[in-house]
């Protein structure tokens, strides 16, 4: 590819190693920072190839020291030779021949050429050392020929370009050169390459005596190696040619030449607009020295070099000597294309680009009801588009803006389904359970029926992973017959992703569609915050029913009505959702599933879907309910069913492999062969203690994955000291807690310890266990962080069990926060904790009295078989856990 004249100053990666200064023949040191910024590439003298320095004086290049290293030294590492600008001779008949393909070098243009032929590389190195950095570049007739030299002059065009080598990088196996064309030349004949002389010829020594000379020659003959070696045959490659300068015919600047010149300038301007890579090069060429526009010859060369014509067409321009013919040849193709465009336009076969674009935009708006204030903006932008040039950057910005404006669904709404029966069927068809969510959607439909119009709401489903929050949103859209648009705000740190960007073609994710739409916002509890703003604050406007009827996207810059959109947000936890944002959403808890629910989901949904996805049928593969129950109990204890889905899919994959490999034709998965498909069980025991010793009590905890049982262990660190003062501290004793507990849980343990001392003194005044006792409280599974106040009553019970040396009632579990006076305060996660208790085989549960309303909402199959006690003070809990007391 061609480089503009100004591009030499920017090739900073070409490090200059040595160079000539023709005045005192000094050599520039390695790493010299001389640049071409002070070199004017287009002089005013001669053929226009001269160079002038910063002060306007011209330096002569008659000779100089070696700049490429010693002649006898091999090129072991890449070397760069940077040559001082010199006055290019008007006549230089003998030049090395460099054959190029596809694109010839035009005068005043710069090109990077790589040479790999060894003979040509040695010749060019020698010419550079001799301060003759000139060559002839000729185009090969065969574009597929990639060689640097030719064996016959018939393989290249007769007319080429006389170039000067500005910089040469020696890479050992190839030379990389920056050359600049100066004038046209024509080959007259082929020449032989002169043999290379040693770089440093030895000085002529004084004549020795004949006797001494004879003895020396005799010694050399004896020491010489007389082995016959095969010499390489002389190469037939043409390396040197004799050339003449091509003289252009005289011409007069007629009106036709002026008109063609103006058209070429216009064409070049269009090319620059289409390909900005040429802009800087052409501008540098226009400004350097003589005005290129005033010389039709150089202007024609520029026009040809910037086009993507075929190689033979470019060569025709290079060979043309008649100026008028050259200009016509360059511009003929462009004129024909313009005429063809006008003819098509008159025949109605083609329209102007602007007309076609405007018609496309107006066609989009025909069947839409666009508000008047938005239509005014569209008309204004269309008028602006008609006045802009097609190749200007503002044209593309305006077109993109109109493309978005006309793509918006103005006035279009989907036909919403307001039939309760149909919506209920769809919701039941896709999901098992989730009664709270289904009731809320049916209530939404009922209100819409009574009002006669739909309204927008903001719902937030929160719960552990894998319980169906995402899939239920998709089912709701199907039940309401609404389109749904999903956008995730998890990890979002830029406000522009919600409200758009004012000056760039970045539209917010919220403005793509609206009307009767279901907006599905995922991971609202994982919004990030960066230096670009706070996205959660930007969501306030979007999710506020009082504001989103006039939502303004920064890019569209027109108000959008989002008041009829039903927004559904999903989250795992609510603690990380900002309070103002949570206040604008209706929170609906989607809790985990018990074993019976998981079994029903697996049999009704997971097994049929996954069996079909794995290419199996019910006749060849089946999983028994007992195997599914075992899989749920020993492999998939989490609240959701995502892991259960993975395990069932794993079973079907292994079954498919056995059937395809011919091991079996039909497989029945039972509890006996389940391990062959899913491996060893992950959970082998339901609880840590079958029989709890004194000082150990089972508690209940809530996690993001669901509920779990939590054992509290207490023990004496050493025997009690009942007399005097303890060696390590006061007689009151101490309490050490372990198990990676959080600050809240540590405080809860201190409160429980204080209350246990007070309670024990009232129940058993003679028991002075806590006086001087050094206790250790541990919560197992120490690698898991634990925090929260709900283990308060459990810690009190464990301490009292240790102090009285009495085990608690079997199969009892409890949860509740305890105050310093013994009141039992309410806690959360009752459903998850109840599910965990039932899974662990608990028969008696103790809950805070204020959590009775939460327990009453649980389905009967969860609470069945449980003895539940609701207490508001620990004094009521004590006789339940210690009935023998």
N, C-alpha and C positions, 0 to 999 in steps of 0.2 A: 504494500500500500504506500501511497505517496504521503510524504510529510511536508507541511508548509515550511517556508523558510524560517519562520520564527520558532519552529519546533526544536532547532538545534540547541537553543539556549536552555531547553527544558530537559535534555537528555542527561540528567545528572548522574544516572547510573553508569555512564561511560566515563570512568575515572581516567584522567589524563596522567600518563606516566612520564613520557618524554616528549619533546617537541623542538621545533626549530625556531630560532629567532635570527632572521637573515642578516641583521646588522652586524653583530659581533659573534655570531655563530655559537651563542651560549645554549646550553641544554637545560631545559626546565627540570627541576627535581621531581621525584615521585610524589604524587598527591598535590601537584600544583593546582591552584584554584582558578587558573585562567579559564574564562568562559567565552562563549561567542556573543555575549551580550553587547560587546563593544565592536562587533564585526557587522558591517553593513553588507548584507548578502547580495544586494543588487546595486552595482556601481553605475556610474554615469559614462564610463568610457568604453571604448572598444566594442566588443560584442555583448556588453552588459554583464560579463562574468567577472569583472574585476572586483576587488574588495578594498574597502577603505577603512582605516582605523578610526579611533574616536576623534582624533584631531584632523581627520580628513586626508592625511598623507598616505600614500600607498607604499607598501613594502615590496621589495622585489624578492623573488624566490629562486635566485640563481643557484643556490647550493646550500649545503648545511651538513652538519655532522650526522652520524648515524643515530637514528631515533628508535629503531626497533631492536636494539641489542647488537651484539657482535655477530658478524656474518658467519663465523664458524661455530657459534654457540647454538645448540638446538633449542627449539621453543618448547620448554618443558612445562611452563605455566602460562596462563593467559596473560598476554601483554597488550597494552593499549598504546597506540601511537597517535598523538594529536598533533596535527601539522599546522604551523603558523600560516595564516592567509598570505598568499603571494599573488603576484600579478600573473594571470594565466596567459601564456603566449598565444598570439593570434594564429600562428601556424605551428602545429606539432604533428608531423607526418606519421611517425611510428608509435603505435600505442598497443598495449595488451588488449586482447579481445575477450570480453566477458559476455557470454550468451545468457539471456534471461528469457523467461516464458510469461505469457499472458499479458503483462503490462509493460510497455516500453517506458524508458525514462524520458520525460519531456524537459527541454531547457527550462531553467529556473526552478525546477522541482527537485526535491531531495528524496532519496530512497535508501533503504537498508538492504544491502546485498550480502548474501553468504556464499563463499566459494569453498568447495571441498576438493577440487582437483589438485593433486600435489604439485604437478608441474606449474599450473597457473598460480598456486599459492607461493611457490618459490620465486616466480617471476615478479609478482606484485611486491613481495618483500624486498626484492633487490631494487625495484624501481623506487620504492619509498625510501630506501637507504640512500639512493642516489639523488634524492630530492626531486624526483620526477613522478609525483603522485597522480598520474593521469592514466586514463584507460578509455576504451571505446565500448559502449554497451549496445548490443544489437539484439533484436527480438528473434527468437526461434520460430520457424514456420509451424512446427509441431508443438502444440501446447502440452501434450503429454510427455514430452522429452524434458527430464528434470536435470540433465547434466549441465555443467558449467562451461564446457568447451564443446566444439564440434569438429568433426573430421573433414568436413567439406564446407566450402562457402555457400553451397547450394542449400544448406540446412538453415541458413539465417537470411533475413532480409538485408539488402545491400545498404540501406540507409539506417543509421543509428545516431547515438548521441555521444559527444565528447564530454566526459565527466572528470571531475577532480575528486580525489579521495580526501575527505576531511578528517575522518578518524578511522582507525583500523584496530580491531581487537583480535589478537592472535590467540585462538583457543587450542592450538596444537594440531588437531585434525581438521580444523576449518578456520577461515578468516571471516570475520564479520565487519563490514565496512559501511560507513555513511558516505554516500557519494552525492554530488550535486551536478546536474546537467548544465552545460554552458552553451553548446551550439550543436547544429546538425553536422554530421560527417557522412562521407560515402566511401566505401571500401574500393581501393584501386587494385591491390594485389596482396597475396599472402607473403609473409616474411618468415625467415628462420630466426630462432632465438639464439642470441649470442651466448657462448658458454660463460658460466658464472666465474668470476675471479675471486680468489681468497679475499676475505675481508681485510686482513692485515698481511700484506705481502712482505716477505723478509727483505731487509735492505741488501743491496748488492755489496758483497764482501770483496776485499782486495784479492787479487789473483795470487793463488798459492803456487808454491813451487811444483813443478810437474811430478817430482818424485813423491812428494807428500800427497798430491792429488791422486796419483795412481794407487798408492797404498790405501788411501781412504776408499776409493771405488772398489778395490779388491775386497776389503772388509765388508762393505755393504752387499756385494754380490754373494759372499759366503753366508751372511746373515739373512739374506732375503728369502722369503717364502715363495718357492717356485711352483706352488700348487695352481693348477689350471682352474680358473673360475669362469662360469658362464655369465657373460655380460647381458644385461637386458637389451632387447631390441629397441631401437629408437621409436618414440611414440609418434603416431600420425596425427595427434591433436593439433589444431591450429591455435597458437598462442599469441602470435604477433601479426599485425596487419598494417599495411600502409594505407593512409586515408587522405582524402581531400575535404575541405570545407564545402558545405552546400550553400550556394548563394541564392538568396530569394530574388524573385523578379521585382523590378521596380513597380510601384503602384501609386495611384493617386487616391487621395481621400475624397472619394466621390460621395454623393448623397446616399447611394446604395450601400457603400461601405459603412457610412455613419449609421444608417438604419440597422444594418445587420449587426454592427458593433453594439448598438443599444439593445437589440434583442438578445444578444449573447449575455450581456450584463444582466438583463432581466432573468434569463435562464439560470445563470450562475446564482443569482439571488434566490431563486426558487429551490435550487439544489441545496444551498446553505440552510434554508429554512427546513427542508426535509431531513437533512443530516447535519446536525450542529457540530459534528466532529471536524468538518471542513472550515467552520466559521473563522476560527482563530488563524488558521494557516492562510486563508485567503485575505483576511484583514492585514496580516503582517506583510503579505506580498503586495497588497495595494499601497501600503504606506512606505515601503522601503524604496529609497532612491527614486528612479524614474517611475512615473505613474504607468502602471501596467495597462490601464484602461486606454491610454493614448496610443498604444502600440497594438495594432490588430493581430500581429503575429503572435505575441505573447498571450494576448487575450484568447486566441483560438486554441493555443496549447493548454491554457488553463481550463477552458471549457471542455476540451477533450479529456484531460486528466481527471476531471471531477465526475465524469459520466461513467456508467457501468457498461460501456459498449464492448463489442467483441474485440479480440486482439487484432484481427486483420483490419477492422475499422479504425482502430487507434493508429495502426501503422500507416494507413492511408493518409491520415492527418499529418503524421510525422514526415511523410515523403512529399507531401504537396508543397510546391514552391510558389504557386500562384496564390496571392493573398486572398483575392475575392473567392476563388474556388475553395480555399481552405476554410474561410468563414462560412460559405454555403454548406460545405461538407459537414462542418460541426453542427450547424443549426438546422439542417434539413429535417432530421428526424423529429426534432421538437416542433417544427412548423407543421409537419404532417399530422402529428398527434393533436395539435391544437385545432387544425382544420377538421379532423375526424370528430373531435369533441363537439365543434359547432354544428357539423352536419347532423350528428345524432340528436343534438338538442332541437334543431329545427324539425327533424322528422318525428320528434316525440319519443325517440328510443331511449333517451337519457336526459336527465335533468341536472341542473347545477347542484353541486354538493349541498349548498345552503338550502336550496329549495327542497331537496329530498329530505334533509334533516328536519326542516320545519314541518313538512307534510307528515313525516313519521310521528312527530310529537303531537300534532293536532289530531291525527288518526287515533291515538291512544285515548284522547279525551272525549271522543264522540259519544261513547256510551256511559260516561260517568257524569255525575252531578258535582261539578267543582264549585266550591263557594266563590263568591264574586271577588273577595279580597285576594284569594289565591290566584284566580284567573287574571287579575290585574298584574300580579307579579310575573306570571307566565308570559303574558303578552309583552310586558316590558323587557323581559330577558330575550324573547324571540326577536324583537326589534333590535336589541343590542347585538344579537348574534349576526343579524344581517349586515351590520356595519363593520364587523371585524374581519380581518384577513384570515383566510383558512389556516395559514401556517403559524399564526401567532399563538403564544401560550394562553392568552386570555380567551381565545376561541375555544380551546379544549376545556378550560375551566367552566366556561358558560355552558358548553354542550353537556358536560357531565352533570352540572347542576340541574339543567332542564331534563336530563334523562331521569334523575331521581324524582323531580317534581311531578313529571308526567307518569311515572311508574307507580305512584302512590294510589291506593284504592279509594279515591275520593267518592263518597256517597255509595259505596258498594257494601252490602251486608249479606252474610249468609243466612239462609232460612233456618231459624233455630227450632229445635225440637222441644216443645213444652208439654209433651205427654208423659205423665208420671209413670205409667205402666211400661212404656218403651224404655225410658231411662233406667228404671229399676231392673229390667231384664238385662240391659247391657252391663250395668255395674255388677250384678250377680254372676253374669257369665264370665267376667274377667277376674274377679277377686273373691276370695273367701273371707268372711268376717268383715273387719273395718266398718262396723255399724255406724260409728260416729261420723265418719266421712260420708258415707252413703246417705245418711239422714240429712246432713247439711246440704248436699247437692239437691236432694228431692225438695227440701224446703225452699231452696233458691228457685227451683222451677215453679213451685206452687205460688210464690210471691209474684213471679213474673206473669203467671196466668191471671192472677187477680188484678194486677196493675195494667195488664194489656201491653206492657213494654218491658224490655229487659233492662237490667241495671248492672253496673260493675261492682265487683267485690274483691277484697284482698284477703285470701285465706293462706294460712301457713300451716303445713303439716310437719310436725317434728316428731322424731322418734329414732330408735337405733337403726343402723344400716341393715338393708336387706328385708325390710318389712313391707315394701311395695309403695313407698311414697311417690316415686317417679312413675311407676307403671299406672297407678291409680289416676294420676293427672292426665295421662293419655286416654284412659278409659272415660274420664269425665268429659273430655273434649268430644269423644265419640258419642257419649250419651246425650250431650247437648247439641250434637250436630254442628259443632263449631270447629273452625280451623284452629290449630294451636301452633304457637311460635315459642321455641325454647331458647333461652339464653342463660348462660351460667355466669354468676358473679363471684364464684369462688376464686380467690386470689387476685381479683380485679383491683388495680391501684390507680387507675386513671379515670377522672370524671368524664373525659371526652368519650369514653366507651358507652356512657349512659346518655349524655346530653349532646354528643356530637362535637365537632371542632368547627370553629367559626370560619377559618380561612383555608381549610384543606378539604379535600374530597373524602372526608371521614364522617360517615353518618352514624348516628347512635344505633345500637342494637334494638332499641325500643320503638323506632319509628318506621319499621319496615312494613308492618301491616297492622291494621286495627279494624274497628267495626265490631261485628259479633265475633270476637276473638277470645281465645284462652291463652293468656300470657303465662308461661311456665318458667319461673325464676328458680334456678337450682343453687344450692349451697349458699343461702343468704346468711348463714352463720359463719362463713369463711371469707367474708369480704376483707380485702387488704386495704392498706392505706399508704400512699406514697407522696412524693413531693408534688405530684400533679393534682393533688386534692384528695378529698375524702368521698369515695363513691357512695358510702352509706348515707351521707347527707344529701347527695344528689338523688338517691332513691326516694327520699321523703316526698319530693314533688311528684314523682312518678306514681307512688303508691298512696297518695293522699286523695281520697274521693272529692275533696273540696277544691283541689287544684288541677287534677289531671284532665279535666275537661278542656283545658286551654294549655296543654303541654307544648313548650317551645323547644324544638330541636335547634341547636346552634348552627348546624350546617344548612338545614332547610330554611330556617329563619321565618317560618310561618307556623301559626298555632295549629295543633293537632288535638282532636277530641278523643281522649282515651277513657272517657267515663263509662263506656259500655263494655270495657274489657274486663274479663274475669281473671284476675291475677292469682296464680297459685304458687306459693313459695314453699321450698322444702329445706329442712335443716335437721341436723342430728341433735344439737343441743340449743337451748335458748339463752344460755348465759352470755354467749359471745355476740348476740344480736344487740345492737345499740337500743337503748330504752325508747327513744323517740320513734325509731323504726318499728319496734315491736308493738308500740302503742297503736300504730295504724293498721295492724294486721289482726285477723281473727285466728287465734291459736287453736289448733286441733291436734290432740295427741294421738299418734299412731303407735301404739305400744307393741311389744313383741308377742310371739305366739307360744302357746303351750304345746306339749307333745301331741295332744289330740288334734289341735289345729294344724300343726305341721304335717301330721299324717294325712289329714283330709286334703290339704293343699298339694301334697305329693301325689296322692292317688288321683285327684281330680284334674290337676294342671301340669305338674312337673313331669311325671312319668310319661303321659301321652305326648307332650310336646317334645321332650328330649328323645323319646323312642323314634319319633318321626324324623327328627333332625339327624339322627345317626343311621337312618336308612333301615331301621328294623321294623318288624311288624309284631302284633300281639300274639301271633301264632308261634313265632320263633323265640320271643323273649318275653319274660314276665318276672316281676319282682313281687314276692309275697308280702302281705301287710306286716307279718312278723319280722321279715327282713328290714322293711322300712322303719318299723318301730325300733329295732335294734340299731339301725343306722342313725336314727335321731337321738337315741339315748346315749350311745357310746362314741359317736363321731361328730355330731352337730348339735351342740347344746346352746349355741348362741340364739339370740332373740329372733333374728331374721331367718330367711330360708335361702339366702344366697349360697352359703356353704353347702347346704343340703342339695341345692341344684348342681353344684360342682361335683359332689360325690355321686349323685345319681348318673350324671353324664359320664363320670369316670367308669362306673359299672357298665354302661351301655357301650362305651368305646372298647373295653376289654372283651365284651361279648361279641361285638362286631368283628374284632380281630380273630377270635376263636372260630367264628362261623366262616369267615373268608379263608382262613388258613386250613379249613377242613377238619379241625379237631372235633367240632360238634356241629350238629344241624339245628338244634333247638336248646335253649338254656332256660332253666328255672332257677332264679336266685332265691335262696332260702337262708335262714340264720346259720345253717351249717356250713355253707360255702361262701358266705359273705366276705370273709377275710381274704379269700383268693382274689377278690376284685378290689378291695379298698385297703388291704393291709391290716396291721394290728390295731386294736381299739385305742383311741386317744384317752378316753375317760373310762377307767375301770371301776372306780368307786364313786358313789354319789356324795359321800361325806367323809370327812377326815376321822371322826370318832363315831363308832357305833354306840358306845356307852361312854358318856362324858364323865371323867373323874372330877373330884372336887377342884374348884378353881377354873374350870373350863365351861364356857357357855356358848351356844350357837346364836349368832346374830344374823341379820339380813341386810344386804347392801344393794345399792343400785349402781350400775355402770352404763356406759354408752352402748354396750353390747347386750344389756338386759340386766336381770337380777341375778344375784348369787348369794350363797351362804357364806358367812364370815364367822370364824371361831375366835373367841377372845380367851387367851391363856394367861393365867396368873400363877406366880410361884414365889416362894421365899428365896432371896438371894443367899442367905446364910441363917444360921439359927438365931432366934430372938435373944436379945440381951435384956433381961428383966431388971437388972440392978444398976443403979447409979447412972452414969453418963456413958454413952457409947464412945469408943475410941475415935471414930471417924466423924462424929457429929452429935447433935442433940438426941435425946431419947425418943423424940417423936417419930423417928424412922424416916424412910424415903421411898420414892416411887420412880422406877426407871422404865421408860417405854421404848419399845423397838418395833420394827416392822414397816419402816419407811412411812411414818404417819405425817400428815400435814399439820399445819399450825392449829386449825380448828379442832382436829381430833385430839391433839395434845392437850389443848385447853379443856376439851370435854373430859379427858381422862383425869385431869386435876380436879375438876368439879365433881366427878363421880367419886374420886377418892375421898374428898372432903365430906360429901353427903353420906358415903358408906360408913365413915367413922361415926358421924352423928347418929345415923339410923341404928347402928349396932349398939351404941351406948343405950339407946332407948329400948331396943328389943332384948338385949342381953347385957345388963349393966355389969355383970361380973366378968365379961369377956374383954380382956385388955390386949387382944391380938395386935391391933394397930399401934399400940404404944411400943415404940422401939423396933417395929418390924421394918426390914428393908425389903421391899417388894419389887418384883420384875413383871411387867405387863408386856405381852408380845402378841402381835396379830400375824398369823402365818402368811406364807407367800410374800416374803420380804422384798422380792424384786418388784412387786406391784405397788405403785404409790396409792395411798388411801387417805381420804380426807372426808370431813363432814361430821355433823353433830349427832347423827341418828344412832350411833352405837353407845350413847350415854347410859341408857338403862341396862344394856348388856354388860358394860364394864362394872356398874354397881353390883349387878347380880354375880359376876365372876369374883369380885373382891369379897362379897359376903359369903359365897360358897367356900372360898379359901379360908376365911376367918372362922367359919363354923365347922369347917372340914366336912361339909355335907354336899354331895352331888345334887345337881338340879334334876328336875323331873325329866324323864326320857322323852325324846322326840318333841321337845319344845323349842320354839324360836321366837325371837322378839326383835322389835325395832322401836325407836322413839328417842327423842332428845330429852335429857333430864336437866332440870334447873337446880340451883343450889339448895332450894328448899324441898326438892323431890317431886315437883310437878312434871308430868309427862307431856311434852309438847309435840305437835303434829310434824310429820315428815312427808316426803314425796316418794313417788315410785312404788305405790302400794301394789299395783297389778304385777309389776315385775318381781317384787319381793315375794308376793304370794305364789307366783309361778315357780320361783326358785325354791321356796319352802316345800311346795308339793312335790317337786322333782326330787328333793332330798329325802323324802319320806317323812316329813314333819306332820304330826297329827294335832298339835296345839300351837296356836299363834297368839301372841299378845301384841296389840296395836294401840296407839294413842286413841283416846275417845273421839277426838275431832276428825280422825280419819275414817270414821264409820261410814260417812257419805261416799267416800271413794271406794270402800270395800263393797258397798251395796250395789255399785254400778257394774261389778264384775259378773260375767256369765256364771250360770249355775255349775257348769261342768268344771270350772276352776275352783270354786269354793266347796264343792261337794267333798264330804269326808273330813273337813277341817273343823276343829274346835277353836273358835275365835273368841278372844276376850278383849274388850275395849276398856282401858283404864285411863284415868286422868291424874293419878298420883301413885308413887311407887309403893305406898303402903297397901294398895289394892293388888299390886302385882306380886308382892312378897309371898302371900299364902298360896298363890297359883304355882309358882316355881318351886317353893319349898313346902309342899303339903304336909310333910312330916313334922314341920316346925310348928 
